[in-house]
Amino acid sequence: MEAGIEPSVGSKGDSYDNALAETVIGLYKTELIGPQRPRVFLDDVEFATVRRLWWFNHHRLFGPIGDVPPAEYEEAFFCAQEAPAELVRLN
């Protein structure tokens, strides 16, 4: 404020406060809401969101973790963490 610099977005403290949030909201609208028009009820949007999240976590192949879905990778990670603890209890 003292330097006379204005924020690039008109509001402060909401979801439009930074560029990342604005980009994510834009992608959400473009990829999920836009192609599926018209949406008549809020339930339609909520159901589409849940379906998209399920696909994103359980079916999308994610390159940086070896082209496996994130949920599968996470399950394998936690199973590997629990296995040594099980061996210690057995001994």
Residue, then its C-alpha position, 0 to 999 in steps of 0.5 A: m500500500e505504501a508503495g502504491i502497488e495495487p493487487s492484480v485481483g480486485s478482492k482480498g481473502d477469497s478464492y480469487d486472492n491468488a493466481l493459482a486458485e483462479t487457475v484451478i477454478g477456471l480449469y474446473k469450469t472449463e473441463l467439468i462444468g462447461p462440456q456438460r451443460p446444461r446443469v439444472f440442479l446443484d446435485d448435478v454439479e456435486f455428482a459430476t465433481v465426485r465422479r471427476l475426483w474418483w477418476f482423478n484419484h483412482h484411474r488417472l495414470f500419474g507419470p511422476i509416480g510411475d504411471v499408476p493411479p495416486a490411490e494405488y501408489e498411496e496404498a502401496f506406500f502405506c502397506a510398505q510402511e506397515a510391513p516392518a512394524e508387523l515384522v517387529r511384532l512377530n519377532 
